[in-house]
Structures are given as structure tokens and as C-alpha cells.
Amino acid sequence: MTGDPGSIDFTMDPNGHNALVISENNANLVDNTFKVPGANGCGLLGSLNQIINWTMNLPAAPGKNSVSFAQTNANFVLDDNLADLTAALSDSAAH
């Protein structure tokens, strides 16, 4: 399973502030390198731990699991002036 970084765009704040808006669009984020521990504390006094571990093949080593987030979008705003950044964020929330 592989991911895709999507596209990255850089634009100045549309409301005229000095803030730089960095947008990551349509990224497919993937992680298939993590391990999953066995169940612990499930059911009364952990009575369901074994059933859950058996059903879900737990614990599972790295590479046996994966998670994927498709079409992920994120925006980051950078400004070297905190007051200007605060005003830019306030203006963007008002629109």
C-alpha cells in the first residue's frame, strides 16, 4: 500500500494580511509500519482479552496492519507577526 502526497499550493492571505497559506490537497496518507498490541482489560477482569486477540490476530507485528486516509486536505498559515496572524485567522473565520 502506498500513499500520494497530493498537491501543495502556496498563496498569500486572501484578506490582505501578510500570512502565507500553505495547502495540501487530495493527499492519500498511509502507514503500514506500526504494531498493534494485544487486548488488555476487555470485559470483566479482562475476560474477553483472549477472544479478541484470537479473533483479531493480536498482537500483530509491524507490517501486518495498515491505515489509510484518502483525499486528505490540510491548510497551514504562517506569519512572522502574531497579531497579524491572529487577525488573518479571525478574518477567515468570519467569512
Biopython code that builds the backbone (N, CA, C, O; Angstrom):
import numpy as np
from Bio.PDB.StructureBuilder import StructureBuilder

atoms = [
    (1, "MET", "N", (0.850, -1.166, 0.000)),
    (1, "MET", "CA", (0.000, 0.000, 0.000)),
    (1, "MET", "C", (0.897, 1.230, 0.000)),
    (1, "MET", "O", (1.797, 1.350, 0.831)),
    (2, "THR", "N", (0.653, 2.122, -0.915)),
    (2, "THR", "CA", (1.454, 3.341, -0.996)),
    (2, "THR", "C", (0.552, 4.559, -0.931)),
    (2, "THR", "O", (-0.643, 4.473, -1.211)),
    (3, "GLY", "N", (1.118, 5.671, -0.568)),
    (3, "GLY", "CA", (0.373, 6.915, -0.465)),
    (3, "GLY", "C", (0.678, 7.846, -1.613)),
    (3, "GLY", "O", (1.393, 7.494, -2.552)),
    (4, "ASP", "N", (0.128, 9.035, -1.525)),
    (4, "ASP", "CA", (0.323, 10.065, -2.536)),
    (4, "ASP", "C", (0.314, 11.406, -1.805)),
    (4, "ASP", "O", (-0.645, 11.704, -1.093)),
    (5, "PRO", "N", (1.357, 12.222, -1.964)),
    (5, "PRO", "CA", (1.393, 13.488, -1.237)),
    (5, "PRO", "C", (0.375, 14.515, -1.727)),
    (5, "PRO", "O", (0.207, 15.556, -1.091)),
    (6, "GLY", "N", (-0.303, 14.252, -2.834)),
    (6, "GLY", "CA", (-1.261, 15.220, -3.367)),
    (6, "GLY", "C", (-0.540, 16.423, -3.940)),
    (6, "GLY", "O", (0.607, 16.331, -4.379)),
    (7, "SER", "N", (-1.225, 17.544, -3.927)),
    (7, "SER", "CA", (-0.613, 18.772, -4.444)),
    (7, "SER", "C", (-0.452, 19.778, -3.311)),
    (7, "SER", "O", (-1.251, 19.822, -2.376)),
    (8, "ILE", "N", (0.595, 20.578, -3.418)),
    (8, "ILE", "CA", (0.860, 21.608, -2.418)),
    (8, "ILE", "C", (0.795, 22.963, -3.114)),
    (8, "ILE", "O", (1.431, 23.178, -4.146)),
    (9, "ASP", "N", (0.008, 23.882, -2.526)),
    (9, "ASP", "CA", (-0.153, 25.227, -3.070)),
    (9, "ASP", "C", (0.275, 26.251, -2.028)),
    (9, "ASP", "O", (0.084, 26.041, -0.830)),
    (10, "PHE", "N", (0.851, 27.352, -2.482)),
    (10, "PHE", "CA", (1.250, 28.461, -1.633)),
    (10, "PHE", "C", (0.518, 29.706, -2.130)),
    (10, "PHE", "O", (0.631, 30.065, -3.302)),
    (11, "THR", "N", (-0.236, 30.369, -1.242)),
    (11, "THR", "CA", (-0.923, 31.606, -1.614)),
    (11, "THR", "C", (-0.828, 32.590, -0.452)),
    (11, "THR", "O", (-0.690, 32.201, 0.708)),
    (12, "MET", "N", (-0.905, 33.850, -0.787)),
    (12, "MET", "CA", (-0.948, 34.874, 0.258)),
    (12, "MET", "C", (-2.376, 34.942, 0.794)),
    (12, "MET", "O", (-3.324, 34.564, 0.105)),
    (13, "ASP", "N", (-2.523, 35.422, 2.014)),
    (13, "ASP", "CA", (-3.827, 35.526, 2.652)),
    (13, "ASP", "C", (-4.792, 36.314, 1.755)),
    (13, "ASP", "O", (-4.467, 37.420, 1.324)),
    (14, "PRO", "N", (-5.974, 35.754, 1.471)),
    (14, "PRO", "CA", (-6.908, 36.442, 0.568)),
    (14, "PRO", "C", (-7.508, 37.711, 1.168)),
    (14, "PRO", "O", (-8.121, 38.496, 0.443)),
    (15, "ASN", "N", (-7.349, 37.932, 2.468)),
    (15, "ASN", "CA", (-7.898, 39.122, 3.119)),
    (15, "ASN", "C", (-6.876, 40.240, 3.253)),
    (15, "ASN", "O", (-7.139, 41.240, 3.921)),
    (16, "GLY", "N", (-5.710, 40.085, 2.626)),
    (16, "GLY", "CA", (-4.726, 41.151, 2.598)),
    (16, "GLY", "C", (-3.711, 41.161, 3.737)),
    (16, "GLY", "O", (-2.896, 42.080, 3.813)),
    (17, "HIS", "N", (-3.736, 40.184, 4.609)),
    (17, "HIS", "CA", (-2.748, 40.109, 5.682)),
    (17, "HIS", "C", (-1.443, 39.545, 5.120)),
    (17, "HIS", "O", (-1.422, 39.050, 3.993)),
    (18, "ASN", "N", (-0.364, 39.612, 5.881)),
    (18, "ASN", "CA", (0.937, 39.116, 5.434)),
    (18, "ASN", "C", (1.084, 37.606, 5.579)),
    (18, "ASN", "O", (2.156, 37.064, 5.306)),
    (19, "ALA", "N", (0.050, 36.932, 5.994)),
    (19, "ALA", "CA", (0.114, 35.492, 6.231)),
    (19, "ALA", "C", (0.244, 34.717, 4.922)),
    (19, "ALA", "O", (-0.351, 35.079, 3.907)),
    (20, "LEU", "N", (1.017, 33.666, 4.965)),
    (20, "LEU", "CA", (1.186, 32.750, 3.840)),
    (20, "LEU", "C", (0.349, 31.505, 4.134)),
    (20, "LEU", "O", (0.485, 30.897, 5.196)),
    (21, "VAL", "N", (-0.509, 31.132, 3.200)),
    (21, "VAL", "CA", (-1.356, 29.948, 3.361)),
    (21, "VAL", "C", (-0.752, 28.819, 2.535)),
    (21, "VAL", "O", (-0.570, 28.946, 1.324)),
    (22, "ILE", "N", (-0.443, 27.714, 3.208)),
    (22, "ILE", "CA", (0.093, 26.527, 2.539)),
    (22, "ILE", "C", (-0.998, 25.468, 2.586)),
    (22, "ILE", "O", (-1.483, 25.120, 3.662)),
    (23, "SER", "N", (-1.384, 24.957, 1.427)),
    (23, "SER", "CA", (-2.462, 23.973, 1.339)),
    (23, "SER", "C", (-1.941, 22.679, 0.747)),
    (23, "SER", "O", (-1.244, 22.685, -0.268)),
    (24, "GLU", "N", (-2.280, 21.579, 1.381)),
    (24, "GLU", "CA", (-2.007, 20.245, 0.847)),
    (24, "GLU", "C", (-3.367, 19.654, 0.489)),
    (24, "GLU", "O", (-4.232, 19.523, 1.355)),
    (25, "ASN", "N", (-3.559, 19.299, -0.775)),
    (25, "ASN", "CA", (-4.862, 18.851, -1.238)),
    (25, "ASN", "C", (-4.803, 17.453, -1.852)),
    (25, "ASN", "O", (-3.853, 17.096, -2.548)),
    (26, "ASN", "N", (-5.846, 16.677, -1.574)),
    (26, "ASN", "CA", (-6.036, 15.339, -2.148)),
    (26, "ASN", "C", (-4.876, 14.391, -1.875)),
    (26, "ASN", "O", (-4.492, 13.604, -2.740)),
    (27, "ALA", "N", (-4.323, 14.470, -0.679)),
    (27, "ALA", "CA", (-3.255, 13.553, -0.291)),
    (27, "ALA", "C", (-3.868, 12.232, 0.170)),
    (27, "ALA", "O", (-4.943, 12.222, 0.769)),
    (28, "ASN", "N", (-3.199, 11.138, -0.103)),
    (28, "ASN", "CA", (-3.560, 9.834, 0.428)),
    (28, "ASN", "C", (-2.456, 9.431, 1.400)),
    (28, "ASN", "O", (-1.355, 9.060, 0.995)),
    (29, "LEU", "N", (-2.774, 9.512, 2.687)),
    (29, "LEU", "CA", (-1.793, 9.246, 3.730)),
    (29, "LEU", "C", (-1.892, 7.797, 4.165)),
    (29, "LEU", "O", (-2.986, 7.293, 4.420)),
    (30, "VAL", "N", (-0.745, 7.123, 4.250)),
    (30, "VAL", "CA", (-0.705, 5.689, 4.545)),
    (30, "VAL", "C", (0.347, 5.401, 5.601)),
    (30, "VAL", "O", (1.434, 5.979, 5.587)),
    (31, "ASP", "N", (0.014, 4.508, 6.511)),
    (31, "ASP", "CA", (1.009, 3.993, 7.458)),
    (31, "ASP", "C", (0.793, 2.491, 7.552)),
    (31, "ASP", "O", (-0.280, 2.041, 7.952)),
    (32, "ASN", "N", (1.789, 1.725, 7.193)),
    (32, "ASN", "CA", (1.723, 0.263, 7.318)),
    (32, "ASN", "C", (2.958, -0.263, 8.049)),
    (32, "ASN", "O", (3.453, -1.353, 7.763)),
    (33, "THR", "N", (3.444, 0.546, 9.006)),
    (33, "THR", "CA", (4.664, 0.176, 9.724)),
    (33, "THR", "C", (4.464, 0.029, 11.228)),
    (33, "THR", "O", (5.432, -0.182, 11.958)),
    (34, "PHE", "N", (3.227, 0.138, 11.701)),
    (34, "PHE", "CA", (3.004, 0.132, 13.145)),
    (34, "PHE", "C", (2.608, -1.249, 13.653)),
    (34, "PHE", "O", (2.077, -2.066, 12.901)),
    (35, "LYS", "N", (2.872, -1.505, 14.937)),
    (35, "LYS", "CA", (2.460, -2.762, 15.548)),
    (35, "LYS", "C", (1.194, -2.508, 16.364)),
    (35, "LYS", "O", (0.933, -1.380, 16.783)),
    (36, "VAL", "N", (0.415, -3.557, 16.584)),
    (36, "VAL", "CA", (-0.796, -3.454, 17.385)),
    (36, "VAL", "C", (-0.662, -4.428, 18.552)),
    (36, "VAL", "O", (-0.469, -5.626, 18.346)),
    (37, "PRO", "N", (-0.763, -3.911, 19.778)),
    (37, "PRO", "CA", (-0.625, -4.786, 20.948)),
    (37, "PRO", "C", (-1.867, -5.657, 21.132)),
    (37, "PRO", "O", (-2.907, -5.418, 20.517)),
    (38, "GLY", "N", (-1.742, -6.653, 21.977)),
    (38, "GLY", "CA", (-2.880, -7.491, 22.313)),
    (38, "GLY", "C", (-3.871, -6.731, 23.176)),
    (38, "GLY", "O", (-3.546, -5.704, 23.773)),
    (39, "ALA", "N", (-5.097, -7.262, 23.228)),
    (39, "ALA", "CA", (-6.143, -6.656, 24.049)),
    (39, "ALA", "C", (-5.748, -6.710, 25.521)),
    (39, "ALA", "O", (-5.067, -7.635, 25.964)),
    (40, "ASN", "N", (-6.187, -5.708, 26.263)),
    (40, "ASN", "CA", (-5.867, -5.648, 27.681)),
    (40, "ASN", "C", (-7.020, -4.966, 28.409)),
    (40, "ASN", "O", (-7.357, -3.825, 28.092)),
    (41, "GLY", "N", (-7.623, -5.639, 29.371)),
    (41, "GLY", "CA", (-8.688, -5.038, 30.166)),
    (41, "GLY", "C", (-10.047, -5.067, 29.514)),
    (41, "GLY", "O", (-10.926, -4.298, 29.905)),
    (42, "CYS", "N", (-10.252, -5.926, 28.532)),
    (42, "CYS", "CA", (-11.543, -6.007, 27.854)),
    (42, "CYS", "C", (-12.463, -6.991, 28.586)),
    (42, "CYS", "O", (-12.058, -8.104, 28.920)),
    (43, "GLY", "N", (-13.675, -6.570, 28.823)),
    (43, "GLY", "CA", (-14.609, -7.406, 29.552)),
    (43, "GLY", "C", (-14.323, -7.378, 31.045)),
    (43, "GLY", "O", (-13.391, -6.714, 31.498)),
    (44, "LEU", "N", (-15.119, -8.091, 31.788)),
    (44, "LEU", "CA", (-14.973, -8.153, 33.240)),
    (44, "LEU", "C", (-13.648, -8.816, 33.596)),
    (44, "LEU", "O", (-13.430, -9.986, 33.281)),
    (45, "LEU", "N", (-12.772, -8.076, 34.245)),
    (45, "LEU", "CA", (-11.449, -8.554, 34.666)),
    (45, "LEU", "C", (-10.626, -9.116, 33.501)),
    (45, "LEU", "O", (-9.845, -10.051, 33.678)),
    (46, "GLY", "N", (-10.810, -8.537, 32.311)),
    (46, "GLY", "CA", (-10.043, -8.975, 31.141)),
    (46, "GLY", "C", (-10.514, -10.278, 30.536)),
    (46, "GLY", "O", (-9.776, -10.915, 29.785)),
    (47, "SER", "N", (-11.744, -10.688, 30.855)),
    (47, "SER", "CA", (-12.247, -11.986, 30.399)),
    (47, "SER", "C", (-12.374, -12.104, 28.883)),
    (47, "SER", "O", (-12.421, -13.217, 28.360)),
    (48, "LEU", "N", (-12.431, -10.991, 28.172)),
    (48, "LEU", "CA", (-12.564, -11.041, 26.711)),
    (48, "LEU", "C", (-11.239, -10.863, 25.976)),
    (48, "LEU", "O", (-11.207, -10.924, 24.746)),
    (49, "ASN", "N", (-10.153, -10.645, 26.700)),
    (49, "ASN", "CA", (-8.849, -10.423, 26.062)),
    (49, "ASN", "C", (-8.498, -11.533, 25.081)),
    (49, "ASN", "O", (-8.164, -11.251, 23.930)),
    (50, "GLN", "N", (-8.569, -12.781, 25.510)),
    (50, "GLN", "CA", (-8.174, -13.909, 24.657)),
    (50, "GLN", "C", (-9.040, -14.013, 23.415)),
    (50, "GLN", "O", (-8.527, -14.267, 22.325)),
    (51, "ILE", "N", (-10.345, -13.822, 23.562)),
    (51, "ILE", "CA", (-11.261, -13.915, 22.418)),
    (51, "ILE", "C", (-10.948, -12.825, 21.400)),
    (51, "ILE", "O", (-10.904, -13.085, 20.198)),
    (52, "ILE", "N", (-10.732, -11.607, 21.886)),
    (52, "ILE", "CA", (-10.409, -10.502, 20.980)),
    (52, "ILE", "C", (-9.070, -10.741, 20.301)),
    (52, "ILE", "O", (-8.952, -10.538, 19.092)),
    (53, "ASN", "N", (-8.062, -11.167, 21.046)),
    (53, "ASN", "CA", (-6.750, -11.444, 20.455)),
    (53, "ASN", "C", (-6.851, -12.524, 19.389)),
    (53, "ASN", "O", (-6.243, -12.398, 18.326)),
    (54, "TRP", "N", (-7.609, -13.582, 19.655)),
    (54, "TRP", "CA", (-7.748, -14.684, 18.694)),
    (54, "TRP", "C", (-8.507, -14.222, 17.450)),
    (54, "TRP", "O", (-8.111, -14.525, 16.325)),
    (55, "THR", "N", (-9.599, -13.490, 17.663)),
    (55, "THR", "CA", (-10.430, -13.027, 16.545)),
    (55, "THR", "C", (-9.690, -12.031, 15.653)),
    (55, "THR", "O", (-9.823, -12.077, 14.430)),
    (56, "MET", "N", (-8.923, -11.144, 16.252)),
    (56, "MET", "CA", (-8.263, -10.062, 15.516)),
    (56, "MET", "C", (-6.790, -10.348, 15.201)),
    (56, "MET", "O", (-6.092, -9.483, 14.674)),
    (57, "ASN", "N", (-6.316, -11.558, 15.521)),
    (57, "ASN", "CA", (-4.902, -11.921, 15.299)),
    (57, "ASN", "C", (-3.948, -10.966, 16.008)),
    (57, "ASN", "O", (-2.995, -10.468, 15.408)),
    (58, "LEU", "N", (-4.205, -10.719, 17.264)),
    (58, "LEU", "CA", (-3.376, -9.819, 18.064)),
    (58, "LEU", "C", (-2.547, -10.599, 19.065)),
    (58, "LEU", "O", (-2.976, -11.669, 19.498)),
    (59, "PRO", "N", (-1.397, -10.118, 19.445)),
    (59, "PRO", "CA", (-0.747, -8.906, 18.952)),
    (59, "PRO", "C", (-0.261, -9.105, 17.513)),
    (59, "PRO", "O", (-0.042, -10.231, 17.066)),
    (60, "ALA", "N", (-0.100, -7.993, 16.802)),
    (60, "ALA", "CA", (0.316, -8.029, 15.403)),
    (60, "ALA", "C", (1.601, -7.226, 15.234)),
    (60, "ALA", "O", (1.715, -6.105, 15.729)),
    (61, "ALA", "N", (2.553, -7.806, 14.539)),
    (61, "ALA", "CA", (3.861, -7.180, 14.315)),
    (61, "ALA", "C", (3.766, -6.042, 13.294)),
    (61, "ALA", "O", (2.794, -5.968, 12.542)),
    (62, "PRO", "N", (4.761, -5.160, 13.264)),
    (62, "PRO", "CA", (4.792, -4.112, 12.233)),
    (62, "PRO", "C", (4.716, -4.727, 10.838)),
    (62, "PRO", "O", (5.310, -5.773, 10.575)),
    (63, "GLY", "N", (3.981, -4.066, 9.954)),
    (63, "GLY", "CA", (3.819, -4.555, 8.594)),
    (63, "GLY", "C", (2.608, -5.452, 8.413)),
    (63, "GLY", "O", (2.266, -5.799, 7.282)),
    (64, "LYS", "N", (1.957, -5.831, 9.490)),
    (64, "LYS", "CA", (0.764, -6.680, 9.408)),
    (64, "LYS", "C", (-0.526, -5.855, 9.402)),
    (64, "LYS", "O", (-1.610, -6.404, 9.208)),
    (65, "ASN", "N", (-0.413, -4.552, 9.611)),
    (65, "ASN", "CA", (-1.569, -3.659, 9.718)),
    (65, "ASN", "C", (-1.371, -2.467, 8.808)),
    (65, "ASN", "O", (-0.253, -2.170, 8.384)),
    (66, "SER", "N", (-2.460, -1.790, 8.512)),
    (66, "SER", "CA", (-2.333, -0.560, 7.734)),
    (66, "SER", "C", (-3.506, 0.359, 8.036)),
    (66, "SER", "O", (-4.588, -0.080, 8.424)),
    (67, "VAL", "N", (-3.256, 1.637, 7.846)),
    (67, "VAL", "CA", (-4.301, 2.645, 7.952)),
    (67, "VAL", "C", (-4.108, 3.608, 6.783)),
    (67, "VAL", "O", (-2.981, 3.938, 6.416)),
    (68, "SER", "N", (-5.214, 4.050, 6.210)),
    (68, "SER", "CA", (-5.156, 4.924, 5.046)),
    (68, "SER", "C", (-6.196, 6.029, 5.183)),
    (68, "SER", "O", (-7.346, 5.772, 5.540)),
    (69, "PHE", "N", (-5.783, 7.253, 4.898)),
    (69, "PHE", "CA", (-6.684, 8.397, 4.881)),
    (69, "PHE", "C", (-6.684, 8.945, 3.463)),
    (69, "PHE", "O", (-5.686, 9.509, 3.013)),
    (70, "ALA", "N", (-7.799, 8.783, 2.754)),
    (70, "ALA", "CA", (-7.884, 9.180, 1.348)),
    (70, "ALA", "C", (-8.392, 10.609, 1.214)),
    (70, "ALA", "O", (-9.205, 11.074, 2.013)),
    (71, "GLN", "N", (-7.906, 11.286, 0.203)),
    (71, "GLN", "CA", (-8.306, 12.652, -0.140)),
    (71, "GLN", "C", (-8.247, 13.586, 1.066)),
    (71, "GLN", "O", (-9.204, 14.303, 1.360)),
    (72, "THR", "N", (-7.126, 13.566, 1.748)),
    (72, "THR", "CA", (-6.903, 14.410, 2.913)),
    (72, "THR", "C", (-6.494, 15.810, 2.468)),
    (72, "THR", "O", (-5.658, 15.970, 1.579)),
    (73, "ASN", "N", (-7.089, 16.813, 3.091)),
    (73, "ASN", "CA", (-6.761, 18.208, 2.806)),
    (73, "ASN", "C", (-6.335, 18.881, 4.109)),
    (73, "ASN", "O", (-6.939, 18.651, 5.157)),
    (74, "ALA", "N", (-5.306, 19.704, 4.043)),
    (74, "ALA", "CA", (-4.839, 20.424, 5.227)),
    (74, "ALA", "C", (-4.349, 21.805, 4.810)),
    (74, "ALA", "O", (-3.763, 21.977, 3.741)),
    (75, "ASN", "N", (-4.599, 22.781, 5.670)),
    (75, "ASN", "CA", (-4.121, 24.141, 5.433)),
    (75, "ASN", "C", (-3.278, 24.582, 6.620)),
    (75, "ASN", "O", (-3.620, 24.318, 7.772)),
    (76, "PHE", "N", (-2.183, 25.249, 6.326)),
    (76, "PHE", "CA", (-1.291, 25.787, 7.339)),
    (76, "PHE", "C", (-1.108, 27.266, 7.044)),
    (76, "PHE", "O", (-0.994, 27.663, 5.885)),
    (77, "VAL", "N", (-1.081, 28.075, 8.082)),
    (77, "VAL", "CA", (-0.906, 29.509, 7.902)),
    (77, "VAL", "C", (0.358, 29.941, 8.642)),
    (77, "VAL", "O", (0.533, 29.642, 9.823)),
    (78, "LEU", "N", (1.229, 30.646, 7.934)),
    (78, "LEU", "CA", (2.485, 31.123, 8.513)),
    (78, "LEU", "C", (2.526, 32.645, 8.464)),
    (78, "LEU", "O", (2.144, 33.258, 7.467)),
    (79, "ASP", "N", (2.989, 33.237, 9.542)),
    (79, "ASP", "CA", (3.163, 34.684, 9.604)),
    (79, "ASP", "C", (4.205, 34.966, 10.678)),
    (79, "ASP", "O", (4.192, 34.314, 11.722)),
    (80, "ASP", "N", (5.100, 35.913, 10.454)),
    (80, "ASP", "CA", (6.124, 36.217, 11.455)),
    (80, "ASP", "C", (5.636, 37.200, 12.512)),
    (80, "ASP", "O", (6.391, 37.570, 13.412)),
    (81, "ASN", "N", (4.364, 37.630, 12.409)),
    (81, "ASN", "CA", (3.801, 38.580, 13.356)),
    (81, "ASN", "C", (2.542, 37.969, 13.965)),
    (81, "ASN", "O", (1.568, 37.719, 13.255)),
    (82, "LEU", "N", (2.558, 37.731, 15.263)),
    (82, "LEU", "CA", (1.448, 37.061, 15.925)),
    (82, "LEU", "C", (0.143, 37.847, 15.809)),
    (82, "LEU", "O", (-0.916, 37.254, 15.604)),
    (83, "ALA", "N", (0.203, 39.162, 15.936)),
    (83, "ALA", "CA", (-1.007, 39.983, 15.833)),
    (83, "ALA", "C", (-1.612, 39.877, 14.440)),
    (83, "ALA", "O", (-2.830, 39.761, 14.305)),
    (84, "ASP", "N", (-0.774, 39.914, 13.397)),
    (84, "ASP", "CA", (-1.253, 39.798, 12.027)),
    (84, "ASP", "C", (-1.831, 38.399, 11.781)),
    (84, "ASP", "O", (-2.858, 38.259, 11.117)),
    (85, "LEU", "N", (-1.174, 37.372, 12.314)),
    (85, "LEU", "CA", (-1.673, 36.013, 12.165)),
    (85, "LEU", "C", (-3.042, 35.865, 12.837)),
    (85, "LEU", "O", (-3.958, 35.268, 12.272)),
    (86, "THR", "N", (-3.167, 36.411, 14.037)),
    (86, "THR", "CA", (-4.444, 36.353, 14.746)),
    (86, "THR", "C", (-5.544, 37.060, 13.969)),
    (86, "THR", "O", (-6.668, 36.563, 13.893)),
    (87, "ALA", "N", (-5.236, 38.199, 13.399)),
    (87, "ALA", "CA", (-6.213, 38.936, 12.589)),
    (87, "ALA", "C", (-6.586, 38.160, 11.325)),
    (87, "ALA", "O", (-7.751, 38.139, 10.929)),
    (88, "ALA", "N", (-5.604, 37.527, 10.695)),
    (88, "ALA", "CA", (-5.883, 36.742, 9.487)),
    (88, "ALA", "C", (-6.796, 35.565, 9.801)),
    (88, "ALA", "O", (-7.734, 35.283, 9.056)),
    (89, "LEU", "N", (-6.518, 34.878, 10.911)),
    (89, "LEU", "CA", (-7.367, 33.746, 11.303)),
    (89, "LEU", "C", (-8.767, 34.210, 11.672)),
    (89, "LEU", "O", (-9.747, 33.542, 11.343)),
    (90, "SER", "N", (-8.871, 35.342, 12.349)),
    (90, "SER", "CA", (-10.169, 35.894, 12.720)),
    (90, "SER", "C", (-10.967, 36.275, 11.470)),
    (90, "SER", "O", (-12.159, 35.977, 11.384)),
    (91, "ASP", "N", (-10.321, 36.931, 10.503)),
    (91, "ASP", "CA", (-10.996, 37.304, 9.274)),
    (91, "ASP", "C", (-11.450, 36.102, 8.465)),
    (91, "ASP", "O", (-12.526, 36.122, 7.868)),
    (92, "SER", "N", (-10.626, 35.042, 8.442)),
    (92, "SER", "CA", (-11.005, 33.855, 7.663)),
    (92, "SER", "C", (-12.185, 33.126, 8.312)),
    (92, "SER", "O", (-13.003, 32.533, 7.608)),
    (93, "ALA", "N", (-12.285, 33.163, 9.645)),
    (93, "ALA", "CA", (-13.398, 32.520, 10.347)),
    (93, "ALA", "C", (-14.693, 33.302, 10.127)),
    (93, "ALA", "O", (-15.776, 32.717, 10.140)),
    (94, "ALA", "N", (-14.592, 34.616, 9.924)),
    (94, "ALA", "CA", (-15.771, 35.449, 9.741)),
    (94, "ALA", "C", (-16.396, 35.266, 8.357)),
    (94, "ALA", "O", (-17.566, 35.588, 8.151)),
    (95, "HIS", "N", (-15.610, 34.746, 7.412)),
    (95, "HIS", "CA", (-16.125, 34.582, 6.034)),
    (95, "HIS", "C", (-16.627, 33.223, 5.827)),
    (95, "HIS", "O", (-17.096, 32.898, 4.736)),
]
sb = StructureBuilder()
sb.init_structure("model")
sb.init_model(0)
sb.init_chain("A")
sb.init_seg("    ")
for serial, (resi, resn, name, xyz) in enumerate(atoms, 1):
    if name == "N":
        sb.init_residue(resn, " ", resi, " ")
    sb.init_atom(name, np.array(xyz, "f"), 0.0, 1.0, " ", f" {name:<3s}", serial, name[0])
structure = sb.get_structure()
